[in-house]
Amino acid sequence: MLYGGLFLVAGAALLAITYGLVANGTAIRTGRSVLITRKVGTGQLPTLPTSVIGAVTTPVKGPPSAEAVPANGEQASGTMAAAAPGGQAAIVQLLAYAGKVTAVFKQLTASQSAQLRARQAQADARYEELRSSQLDTLLTRSGLALAIMAVASIGLGWLMAGRALRPVRTMGSRARGISERNLHERLALEGPDDELKELGDTFDGLLGRLEAAFESQRRFVAHASHELRTPITLERALVEVALSDPNPSVESLQETCRRVLTASEQQERLIEALLTLARSQRGLESCAPVDLREVTAEVVRAVPSNGVKISTELGDAFTTGDPAMVERLVANLIQNAVAYNEPDGWVTAWTGLRDGEPTLEVTNAGPVVEPGRVDELVMPFSRLDGNGSVAARNADARQGLGLGLSIVEAIVDAHGARLTTTPRSEGGLKVAVSFPRPD
C-alpha cells in the first residue's frame, strides 16, 4: 500500500505537470489566416466615357516622353498633355474615372477585410474549441490510465513486498524458537547475498557468541560448584570422623579443627577470587595514573619466592587504570610464574615501553607447554596436567584455584589492554600485557 500510494502521488504529479505544459503553450499555438479571394466583375466598375476612349486610342506623333508615372495624377496629366495636345478634357474625364474605380476598389477591400475578420474569429473559436476538447480528452484518458496503473502497482507491490520480506518472516519464526536450551541452532538463511542475508548471518554470529558465553558460564558455575564442594565435603568428613570417635583426645580434636580451618581458608580464597573475577568482568570502578615499575617492584618484594630466583629489569612504564586491579594483575602473573616452575627455576619481570605502549612481561622457566593448549590457560578453573602440560611442582601450586590467568584476562579486557601468552621452547611461558598509551 505504501509503494502503491507513492506511485499514485508521483503519477498524479506527472499528469499535472504534463497537463500544465500542454495547456500553457508547450504545444505552439498556430493561428490559421483566412484568405478570401473574390473576383471583380465588369458590371461593378463605372463605364469609361467614349470621348476618353477615343482620345486615349489616338496615335501620338513625336517621340514618347521619357517619364511615365501613371500613379501620380499631375505627372500623368502632364505626360498626356504632352503626348496629345488639346486633350485636356479627355484627361480630366480619365482622372475622374480613375477616382471612381479607386472608390469601388476601396469598398470591395473594406468588405473583404470585414469578411476576413469574421472568418478569422470563427477559425479562432473553432481552434479553442478543438484545443479544449483535446485537453479534456488528454486529462480523462491519462487519469484513467493512472488509476489502472495505481491498482496494478498496489497488486504488484503487495506481491513483491511479500516475496522480499519472506526472509524476515523466516528469521522471525526461527528466532522465536531459539532459547538458552537450543542456542546451537542457527537461522541458516538462504538466498542471494543481499542485506537480508547479511542480517541473517550477523544474527547467526550473535547466536554463536551467545552460545559460547552461555557455555562458558555453565562451565564456570560447574567448576565453581565443584571447587566449593570439595572443601565442604572435606570439612564434613573431618567432623564426622571426629564425632565417630568414642574417646577423642584433645590432640585429635585440635588436628581436626586445624584441617577444617585450612579447608575454610581455601574456600575463602576461592570466593575472593570469584568476586575479583566478577568485579574485573564488570569493568573499571576507578581510573588513576599507575606506574607499572613501582607496582611490579612492590609485588616482587611481597610474593614468596619458594626457592625460585626472581630477577627484575624495571623501566618507566606509566599508564592509567584501576590501581587495585593492576596490582592484582601483576601479583597473579608473578604468583603463577613462581608456582608453575622448576624447583630451582627462575622468574624475570620486565617493565618498559614497547612500540610506545607501557608493557609488563613476566617470563619463567617452567615445564614445556604445548602451543595448542596455551589458550586453555586463561579459562576459569583450567589446570593443565599430563603429558606436555603445565603442572604444579610445589605444595603452594597444588593449592591453586585455576583462576589466576582468568582474572588477568578480565582485568586486561577492562583496561583495553592486550594479553600475549607465548610458550618457550626451553620450557615455561612468556606473558606480556601491553596497556594503552596514557592520555
Steps between C-alpha positions, in 0.01 A plus 500: 500500500785739576675444167168511312410829669838646413457391138155660491629830638793503256268419206257774599784751520626390158150530353458850647835614361421359155156659495644835607768493233252412225239752618742791542661494160749217494317400186542810277172662423480571128221723372382436148452805280190501285559621149195620313531532123226675306477570132400848391245504216486764225152599608635624830734756341378840352476541118790681334376796286527461117686828455765382738532170319543683168754743642704227657500280191608791268859447386744753631759645267845575611732324741346360814568663832792351699299513822170328556365477851141385473450498875533876534220704352701815432781316324256292303309805391822678398608200303165461332493870430837477338402186309167628383470874486146621525385192695456676833129412521572132442764502769262653752238241420761223526612621845140512617450149374812384685369652824174311460685176438715561810191561714346177373815306587509657849142392560582148384817492719310614812235236439762230456684613821179475699436154363862406574469609862175311538653183353810542718285531814309186400831317442635611841184390677515164328866466590432572868214252497718227351783583740275484805353172378846352451614611848189346657562179309866499611403554864227236497699228330816573701302491824343168400842355412639629831219337696554166324876514557449600867287190560751287312791651694330428834450138398853459369637682805311263728644197323855635483493622861385158616772334298768742620395482867463122507852459646403739781205280593725196482755662731225607740345155525836329546622759751186450712584132530855559627562515875783427743429128457562490123750776432678261265228556240550765233277692262698367203330745264527406133471723198695769317782682673300813583430709810256245647752217453762715672256567785435128541873421503556774757228353720657156465831647612326654799346165586846342478643752745204454733543124486868535587417739786228271640726198470781686676257603773380142542856375525584774745204419723573127481867549582425746778248260649753219479775711655274610783358155557844341548601693818147478634504123454842486667377704795197281538709184489741636761216593732329162452827315575553707813147437618518127430796461735354389838807613693644799315812661634580864516776455242268328251233767540758773452633331188147474368439867570823597325407302190150651500655843533728431203202392288312814604794716398501331160131577463563860599774536238275347235209730584732802499639396160150458361401844625817649350423334167143630507614855582762487224244389245270783607755765398703775661370652820765775510769637272827660612864518391686174561877440494559137393860522616404588858213251518716214367781579748258492795341172387838330450601598855173366645456169309670194655762362263495140633861452394448643149736778397308815407687765304367833378584743223268791565470807280258788499153392389218737590138425416150573628258258659373354826805475730354213703420296188843564347667391823290182503596435136872528576466287812318222313764493226788484749327236716420281201856532370634390841245223552531337157878480491792268554629455860814695413337710231495871439256782430571828321277808520550782246325834462549772242373641173455276197383670181405796716272291723569441872561126527549240773672169419533204736708200388567177689691176446227248563414183310434495127149607400338379180434798268153369420396507866612852584149641459374260766715670762264800524187287544354497852600201717724371222796303634702338227671180597618183332743470213623829362291704741556737788511334840552636849839409642454607865242497772385857444440433135296192574265720699445729200145590411538511122377861485827692483524558125122525469508798735797640306308477173192668654714788633672533163164524323374756751802724430488456123846341513641206304607165648758287316598155626794334325638156595879474512667212319727442801198489732288752676299793376549860402193707591485860379233759580502815285293788637365785286705815479408737782314824423 
